[in-house]
Amino acid sequence: MEPKLKLIKTLIGVFIASFCIACGNDGPKDYWGDTGGGGGKEPTENPNAAKPRYIWVDAAANFPDFANSKENIARDLASAKDAGFTDIVVDVRPNTGDVLFTTNVVDQVKFLYAWVGGNYTKIERTATWDYLQAFVDEARKQGLRIHAAINTFVGGSQSDGGTGMLYRDQSKTAWATQMNMLTGIVNVMNTSESTKFLNPANPEVQTYLCNLLKDLAKYDLDGIFLDRGRFLNLQSDFSDESRKQFEAYLGGTKIQNYPSDILLPGSTSLPSTYPPYMTKWLEFRAKVIYDFMQKARSAVKETNSKIKFGVYVGGWYSTYYDVGVNWAASTYDTSRYYNWATSKYKDYGYAAYMDHMLIGAYASPLKVQGTTEWTMAGFCALAKDKIKNACPIVAGGPDVGNWDANNQATQEQENQAIVQSVKACMDVCDGYFLFDMIHLKKASQWQYAKEGIDLAIK
């Protein structure tokens, strides 16, 4: 090739490449807008290579390894990095409601129960070093992004021997959610529910949690995720506080037959014939969570504007009204597809307040591919459709340890499902999410996560 012609072709090539990058159509998307995490790898032509891969670290399940050992934290974060994960999500507020980070708002976790050798065992924390800080320090050493997750509207755990704020502090009894039971409206503390939820509509509860988030945001974190940022279930919350707020939401209308005009006592699912205020009630609950998410985001951003704010939600949107959450974009008109949704329900889709969202694509290992709910790829694709582009990062993936309750899959099928799940989810959304680290450790399945990530990003 003649030198002059070669130079002209080179300049043309540079111009075209620059044009494509400027347009943002053909170049790989920068999902974080920085070069942190993931070992600083350069993006490739494969768009999946730039997408984050999150692994969750449940507090209780991993407590035997991590409660008192920084060495084990270093070991397992190294395993996660070697497998190809770029983002660690460490749970620092388990369902007891106590915490594993520095704050004066609530007590520190002193013990948790976990399954050890087939027995539900009490694991005490004797270490005095900061649990979350140990993860932050190690993640920074290893070039991993680090996020903290909290169980949000929780205040105690019955299965952990009656532990948590609601058990310790009788003055907080009014904060506990009130359940619409067959026998009447009952405080959750007087039910068999294992995790004792708070009432999301209670202003004092919301202020308490926002103060907790302000302390959490003081850490050098890449992100914060809210888990259980919801009502307990369809039977909650039927407290006097929620009734007062709902009647005000209705413009002052007094409900004569409460709660029957909303849901009959003991209802755990929607009836075939809707009571007069039921759909409006579902709309109201979605607004409660929508309003709280704005407050929670502000609490985080006012403390540290660089921290990404987000949530974990289950991908089963079609029944997520059960817990009072609309995690879609406000431009997704829920009422067009579901008869339980009012025309105003869409207004309380909170996706636009999220910087990143984790979708539980918790399907069977035999249901990796698909386009519907209860398939992994389907959960992720449907979530992207409902969220539109309101949230920049939507990552989904499986619960690899609790996905085969009926033991229908062989061990080899489960191993291959891990491999296949990565590309299946990443091809249709903005990243991959695996719950939980403990499952990969117990079943020695790191290699299958690594194989799946390699296949997805190379």
C-alpha positions as CSV (number, residue, x, y, z in Angstrom):
1,M,0.0,0.0,0.0
2,E,1.3,3.5,-0.9
3,P,2.3,5.5,2.3
4,K,0.0,8.5,1.3
5,L,-3.0,6.2,0.7
6,K,-2.3,4.3,4.0
7,L,-2.3,7.6,5.9
8,I,-5.6,8.7,4.3
9,K,-7.2,5.4,5.2
10,T,-5.9,5.6,8.8
11,L,-7.4,9.1,9.2
12,I,-10.7,8.0,7.8
13,G,-10.7,5.0,10.2
14,V,-10.0,7.3,13.2
15,F,-12.8,9.7,12.1
16,I,-15.3,6.8,11.8
17,A,-14.3,5.4,15.2
18,S,-14.6,8.8,16.8
19,F,-18.0,9.4,15.2
20,C,-19.3,6.0,16.5
21,I,-18.1,6.7,20.0
22,A,-19.7,10.2,20.0
23,C,-23.0,8.8,18.8
24,G,-22.9,6.1,21.4
25,N,-24.5,3.5,19.1
26,D,-21.8,1.1,18.3
27,G,-19.3,1.4,21.1
28,P,-19.6,-0.6,24.3
29,K,-21.7,1.2,26.9
30,D,-19.9,2.5,30.0
31,Y,-22.2,1.3,32.7
32,W,-20.3,3.1,35.5
33,G,-18.8,6.1,33.9
34,D,-15.5,5.3,35.6
35,T,-12.6,2.8,35.6
36,G,-13.1,1.4,39.0
37,G,-13.7,-2.2,39.8
38,G,-13.3,-5.3,37.7
39,G,-9.5,-5.0,37.7
40,G,-9.5,-2.0,35.3
41,K,-10.1,-4.2,32.2
42,E,-10.4,-2.3,29.0
43,P,-13.8,-2.8,27.3
44,T,-13.9,-5.0,24.2
45,E,-16.3,-5.3,21.3
46,N,-18.5,-7.6,23.3
47,P,-20.9,-5.3,25.1
48,N,-21.2,-7.8,28.0
49,A,-17.6,-7.2,28.9
50,A,-18.4,-3.7,30.2
51,K,-21.3,-4.8,32.3
52,P,-21.0,-5.3,36.0
53,R,-21.2,-8.7,37.7
54,Y,-22.6,-8.6,41.2
55,I,-22.3,-11.3,43.9
56,W,-24.3,-11.0,47.1
57,V,-22.9,-11.8,50.5
58,D,-25.8,-12.6,52.9
59,A,-24.9,-11.7,56.5
60,A,-26.3,-14.7,58.4
61,A,-25.4,-17.4,55.9
62,N,-21.8,-16.3,55.6
63,F,-21.4,-15.3,59.3
64,P,-19.5,-18.5,60.3
65,D,-16.7,-17.5,57.9
66,F,-16.7,-13.7,58.2
67,A,-17.9,-12.7,61.7
68,N,-14.4,-12.9,63.1
69,S,-12.0,-13.4,60.3
70,K,-10.6,-10.8,57.9
71,E,-8.5,-13.6,56.4
72,N,-11.6,-15.4,55.2
73,I,-13.0,-12.1,53.8
74,A,-9.8,-11.7,51.8
75,R,-9.9,-15.3,50.6
76,D,-13.4,-15.2,49.4
77,L,-13.2,-11.8,47.7
78,A,-10.2,-13.2,45.9
79,S,-12.3,-16.1,44.7
80,A,-15.0,-13.8,43.5
81,K,-12.6,-11.7,41.6
82,D,-10.9,-14.8,40.1
83,A,-14.4,-16.0,38.9
84,G,-14.9,-12.7,37.1
85,F,-17.2,-10.8,39.5
86,T,-16.7,-7.1,39.5
87,D,-19.0,-6.0,42.3
88,I,-19.4,-7.2,45.9
89,V,-22.7,-6.6,47.7
90,V,-22.3,-7.2,51.4
91,D,-25.4,-7.4,53.6
92,V,-24.8,-5.3,56.7
93,R,-28.3,-5.3,58.2
94,P,-29.8,-8.8,58.5
95,N,-33.4,-9.4,59.3
96,T,-32.9,-8.9,63.0
97,G,-32.6,-5.2,62.2
98,D,-29.3,-4.8,64.0
99,V,-26.2,-3.8,62.0
100,L,-22.7,-4.6,61.0
101,F,-21.4,-1.0,60.5
102,T,-20.8,2.0,62.7
103,T,-23.9,3.9,63.8
104,N,-25.5,5.1,67.0
105,V,-29.0,4.6,65.6
106,V,-29.3,0.9,66.5
107,D,-27.3,-1.9,68.1
108,Q,-24.5,-3.9,66.6
109,V,-25.0,-7.5,65.6
110,K,-23.7,-9.6,68.5
111,F,-24.7,-13.0,67.0
112,L,-26.6,-14.6,64.1
113,Y,-27.9,-18.0,63.4
114,A,-26.6,-20.0,60.4
115,W,-26.7,-23.5,59.1
116,V,-23.5,-25.3,60.0
117,G,-23.2,-29.0,59.3
118,G,-26.9,-29.4,59.0
119,N,-27.7,-27.6,62.3
120,Y,-29.1,-24.1,62.9
121,T,-26.3,-22.8,65.0
122,K,-25.7,-19.6,66.9
123,I,-22.6,-17.8,65.7
124,E,-21.2,-15.1,68.0
125,R,-19.2,-12.1,66.9
126,T,-16.3,-11.5,69.3
127,A,-14.2,-9.4,66.9
128,T,-14.2,-5.6,67.6
129,W,-13.0,-4.5,64.1
130,D,-15.5,-2.8,61.8
131,Y,-17.2,-5.6,59.7
132,L,-18.2,-3.4,56.7
133,Q,-14.8,-1.5,56.7
134,A,-13.0,-4.8,56.4
135,F,-14.9,-5.6,53.2
136,V,-14.3,-2.1,51.9
137,D,-10.6,-2.3,52.6
138,E,-10.2,-5.7,51.0
139,A,-12.3,-4.8,48.0
140,R,-10.1,-1.7,47.4
141,K,-7.0,-3.9,47.6
142,Q,-8.4,-6.3,45.0
143,G,-9.8,-3.7,42.6
144,L,-13.4,-4.7,43.2
145,R,-16.4,-2.4,43.6
146,I,-18.1,-2.6,47.0
147,H,-21.7,-2.0,47.9
148,A,-23.6,-2.3,51.2
149,A,-27.1,-3.8,51.4
150,I,-29.6,-3.5,54.2
151,N,-32.8,-5.3,55.0
152,T,-34.9,-2.2,55.2
153,F,-38.3,-2.5,56.9
154,V,-37.3,-5.1,59.5
155,G,-37.0,-4.9,63.2
156,G,-36.5,-8.4,64.6
157,S,-36.2,-12.1,63.9
158,Q,-38.2,-14.7,65.7
159,S,-36.2,-17.6,64.3
160,D,-33.0,-16.1,65.8
161,G,-34.3,-16.5,69.3
162,G,-36.4,-13.3,69.4
163,T,-33.7,-10.9,68.5
164,G,-33.8,-7.2,67.4
165,M,-35.1,-3.8,68.3
166,L,-38.7,-4.8,68.4
167,Y,-37.9,-7.4,71.0
168,R,-35.6,-5.2,73.1
169,D,-37.5,-1.9,73.0
170,Q,-41.2,-2.1,74.0
171,S,-41.6,1.6,73.2
172,K,-41.2,0.7,69.5
173,T,-44.2,-1.7,69.5
174,A,-46.2,0.8,67.5
175,W,-43.6,0.7,64.8
176,A,-44.3,-3.0,64.1
177,T,-46.6,-3.7,61.2
178,Q,-50.3,-4.6,61.9
179,M,-51.6,-7.6,60.1
180,N,-55.1,-8.2,58.7
181,M,-55.7,-11.6,60.2
182,L,-58.8,-13.8,60.2
183,T,-59.1,-13.0,63.9
184,G,-58.8,-9.3,63.4
185,I,-56.0,-6.7,63.1
186,V,-53.0,-8.1,65.0
187,N,-49.5,-6.8,65.7
188,V,-46.9,-8.8,63.8
189,M,-45.2,-9.5,67.1
190,N,-48.1,-11.6,68.1
191,T,-48.0,-13.7,64.9
192,S,-45.9,-16.6,63.7
193,E,-44.2,-14.5,61.0
194,S,-40.5,-15.1,61.4
195,T,-39.2,-11.8,60.3
196,K,-40.9,-9.0,62.2
197,F,-41.5,-6.1,59.8
198,L,-41.9,-2.4,60.6
199,N,-44.8,-0.4,59.1
200,P,-43.4,1.4,56.0
201,A,-46.1,4.1,56.3
202,N,-45.0,5.2,59.8
203,P,-43.2,8.5,59.6
204,E,-41.0,7.7,62.6
205,V,-39.9,4.5,61.0
206,Q,-39.0,6.3,57.8
207,T,-36.9,8.9,59.7
208,Y,-35.2,6.2,61.7
209,L,-34.2,4.4,58.5
210,C,-33.0,7.5,56.8
211,N,-30.8,8.3,59.7
212,L,-29.4,4.8,59.5
213,L,-28.7,5.3,55.8
214,K,-26.9,8.6,56.4
215,D,-24.4,6.7,58.6
216,L,-24.0,4.0,56.1
217,A,-23.3,6.5,53.4
218,K,-20.2,7.8,55.3
219,Y,-18.3,4.7,54.2
220,D,-16.2,4.6,51.1
221,L,-18.8,2.7,49.1
222,D,-19.6,2.5,45.4
223,G,-23.3,1.8,46.1
224,I,-26.0,1.0,48.5
225,F,-28.9,-1.4,48.0
226,L,-32.2,-1.6,49.9
227,D,-33.5,-5.1,50.3
228,R,-37.0,-5.7,51.7
229,G,-37.9,-2.1,51.0
230,R,-41.5,-3.1,51.1
231,F,-44.5,-4.2,53.1
232,L,-44.4,-7.7,54.6
233,N,-47.2,-9.1,52.4
234,L,-50.8,-8.4,51.4
235,Q,-52.0,-8.6,55.0
236,S,-50.0,-5.6,56.0
237,D,-50.2,-2.8,57.0
238,F,-53.6,-2.2,58.5
239,S,-52.6,-0.1,61.5
240,D,-54.5,3.1,62.6
241,E,-51.7,5.1,61.1
242,S,-52.1,3.5,57.7
243,R,-55.9,3.8,57.8
244,K,-55.6,7.5,58.7
245,Q,-53.2,8.1,55.8
246,F,-55.3,6.1,53.3
247,E,-58.5,8.0,54.2
248,A,-56.6,11.3,53.7
249,Y,-55.3,10.0,50.4
250,L,-59.0,9.4,49.4
251,G,-59.7,13.0,50.1
252,G,-61.1,12.6,53.6
253,T,-63.4,9.6,52.8
254,K,-64.1,7.5,55.9
255,I,-64.1,3.8,55.4
256,Q,-67.1,2.4,57.2
257,N,-66.2,-1.3,57.0
258,Y,-62.5,-1.5,57.7
259,P,-60.7,-3.5,56.6
260,S,-63.4,-5.5,54.7
261,D,-64.0,-2.7,52.2
262,I,-60.3,-3.1,51.3
263,L,-59.7,-6.8,51.9
264,L,-61.6,-9.3,53.9
265,P,-60.0,-10.4,57.2
266,G,-57.4,-13.1,56.6
267,S,-57.0,-12.5,52.8
268,T,-53.6,-13.6,51.5
269,S,-54.4,-13.2,47.8
270,L,-56.7,-11.1,45.7
271,P,-60.4,-12.1,45.7
272,S,-62.3,-12.8,42.5
273,T,-64.6,-9.9,43.3
274,Y,-62.7,-6.8,44.4
275,P,-63.9,-4.9,47.5
276,P,-64.7,-1.2,46.8
277,Y,-61.4,0.3,48.0
278,M,-59.0,-2.6,47.2
279,T,-57.4,-1.3,44.0
280,K,-57.1,2.2,45.5
281,W,-55.4,0.6,48.5
282,L,-52.8,-1.1,46.3
283,E,-52.2,2.3,44.6
284,F,-51.8,3.9,48.0
285,R,-49.3,1.3,49.2
286,A,-47.2,1.8,46.1
287,K,-47.2,5.5,46.8
288,V,-46.0,4.9,50.4
289,I,-42.9,3.0,49.1
290,Y,-42.4,5.5,46.2
291,D,-42.3,8.4,48.7
292,F,-39.9,6.6,51.0
293,M,-37.5,5.7,48.2
294,Q,-37.2,9.4,47.4
295,K,-36.4,10.2,51.1
296,A,-33.9,7.3,51.3
297,R,-32.2,8.4,48.1
298,S,-31.9,12.0,49.4
299,A,-30.5,10.7,52.7
300,V,-27.7,8.8,50.9
301,K,-27.0,11.5,48.3
302,E,-26.9,14.4,50.8
303,T,-24.2,12.4,52.7
304,N,-22.2,11.3,49.7
305,S,-23.5,12.2,46.2
306,K,-21.1,9.7,44.5
307,I,-22.7,6.6,46.1
308,K,-25.1,4.9,43.7
309,F,-28.5,4.3,45.2
310,G,-30.5,1.2,44.4
311,V,-32.7,-1.7,45.4
312,Y,-33.0,-5.4,45.1
313,V,-36.5,-6.6,44.0
314,G,-38.0,-9.9,42.9
315,G,-38.6,-10.2,39.2
316,W,-42.2,-11.4,39.6
317,Y,-43.7,-8.0,38.9
318,S,-47.1,-9.5,38.1
319,T,-47.7,-10.3,41.8
320,Y,-45.4,-7.6,43.4
321,Y,-48.5,-5.6,44.4
322,D,-48.5,-8.1,47.2
323,V,-45.7,-6.2,48.9
324,G,-46.8,-2.7,47.8
325,V,-44.0,-2.0,45.4
326,N,-44.1,-0.7,41.8
327,W,-40.4,-1.0,40.7
328,A,-41.2,-0.1,37.0
329,A,-40.7,3.2,35.3
330,S,-43.6,5.7,35.7
331,T,-43.9,5.5,31.9
332,Y,-44.9,1.9,32.1
333,D,-48.7,1.8,32.3
334,T,-49.4,-1.1,34.7
335,S,-53.2,-0.8,34.3
336,R,-52.9,-1.8,30.6
337,Y,-51.8,-5.2,31.6
338,Y,-53.1,-6.0,35.1
339,N,-56.7,-5.4,36.3
340,W,-55.6,-4.9,39.9
341,A,-53.8,-1.7,38.9
342,T,-55.5,1.7,38.7
343,S,-54.7,4.2,36.0
344,K,-52.7,6.1,38.6
345,Y,-50.7,3.1,39.8
346,K,-48.0,3.9,37.2
347,D,-47.3,7.2,38.8
348,Y,-45.6,5.5,41.7
349,G,-43.1,3.5,39.6
350,Y,-39.9,4.4,41.3
351,A,-37.3,3.2,38.8
352,A,-36.2,6.8,38.0
353,Y,-34.9,7.2,41.5
354,M,-32.5,4.3,41.2
355,D,-29.0,4.4,39.9
356,H,-28.9,0.6,39.8
357,M,-31.4,-2.3,40.4
358,L,-30.8,-5.9,41.1
359,I,-33.6,-8.2,39.8
360,G,-34.1,-11.6,41.4
361,A,-34.4,-13.9,38.4
362,Y,-35.1,-16.7,40.7
363,A,-36.2,-19.4,38.3
364,S,-35.6,-23.1,38.4
365,P,-32.2,-24.3,37.1
366,L,-34.2,-26.0,34.4
367,K,-35.7,-22.7,33.3
368,V,-32.7,-20.6,32.2
369,Q,-33.9,-19.5,28.8
370,G,-37.3,-18.0,28.1
371,T,-39.4,-14.9,27.6
372,T,-41.8,-15.2,30.5
373,E,-41.7,-14.8,34.3
374,W,-40.2,-17.8,36.1
375,T,-37.4,-18.1,33.5
376,M,-34.2,-16.4,34.2
377,A,-33.8,-14.6,30.8
378,G,-37.5,-13.8,30.8
379,F,-37.4,-12.2,34.3
380,C,-34.5,-10.0,33.1
381,A,-36.0,-9.1,29.7
382,L,-39.3,-8.2,31.2
383,A,-37.7,-6.1,33.9
384,K,-35.8,-4.1,31.3
385,D,-39.0,-3.6,29.4
386,K,-40.9,-2.3,32.5
387,I,-38.0,-0.1,33.7
388,K,-37.5,1.3,30.2
389,N,-34.3,3.4,30.5
390,A,-35.3,5.1,33.7
391,C,-32.6,3.3,35.7
392,P,-29.1,3.1,34.1
393,I,-28.1,-0.4,35.4
394,V,-30.6,-3.3,35.6
395,A,-28.8,-6.5,36.5
396,G,-30.5,-9.9,37.1
397,G,-29.6,-13.4,38.0
398,P,-30.4,-16.6,40.0
399,D,-30.5,-17.8,43.5
400,V,-28.3,-20.7,42.9
401,G,-28.9,-22.4,46.2
402,N,-32.7,-22.3,46.6
403,W,-33.8,-22.7,43.0
404,D,-34.7,-26.4,43.0
405,A,-37.0,-26.9,46.0
406,N,-38.5,-30.1,44.4
407,N,-35.1,-31.6,43.6
408,Q,-36.0,-31.9,39.9
409,A,-32.5,-31.1,38.5
410,T,-29.4,-33.2,38.8
411,Q,-26.2,-31.7,40.2
412,E,-24.8,-31.5,36.7
413,Q,-27.9,-29.6,35.4
414,E,-27.5,-27.2,38.3
415,N,-23.8,-26.6,37.5
416,Q,-24.6,-26.0,33.9
417,A,-27.5,-23.7,34.8
418,I,-25.0,-21.5,36.6
419,V,-22.8,-21.4,33.5
420,Q,-25.7,-20.7,31.2
421,S,-27.4,-18.1,33.5
422,V,-24.7,-15.5,33.1
423,K,-25.0,-15.0,29.3
424,A,-28.8,-15.6,29.4
425,C,-29.2,-12.7,31.8
426,M,-26.4,-10.4,30.6
427,D,-27.6,-10.6,26.9
428,V,-31.0,-9.0,27.8
429,C,-30.0,-6.6,30.7
430,D,-27.2,-4.5,31.9
431,G,-25.4,-6.9,34.1
432,Y,-25.4,-10.1,36.1
433,F,-26.4,-10.8,39.7
434,L,-25.8,-13.9,41.7
435,F,-27.3,-14.8,45.0
436,D,-25.5,-15.9,47.2
437,M,-21.7,-16.3,47.7
438,I,-22.4,-19.0,50.3
439,H,-24.0,-21.3,47.7
440,L,-20.9,-21.2,45.5
441,K,-18.7,-21.9,48.5
442,K,-20.7,-24.8,50.0
443,A,-21.1,-26.6,46.7
444,S,-17.7,-25.7,45.3
445,Q,-19.3,-24.1,42.3
446,W,-16.9,-21.1,41.7
447,Q,-15.6,-22.8,38.6
448,Y,-19.1,-22.8,37.0
449,A,-19.6,-19.1,37.7
450,K,-16.1,-18.4,36.2
451,E,-16.9,-20.5,33.1
452,G,-20.2,-18.7,32.6
453,I,-18.7,-15.3,33.0
454,D,-15.9,-16.1,30.6
455,L,-18.4,-17.3,28.0
456,A,-20.5,-14.2,28.4
457,I,-17.9,-11.5,28.2
458,K,-15.3,-12.9,25.7
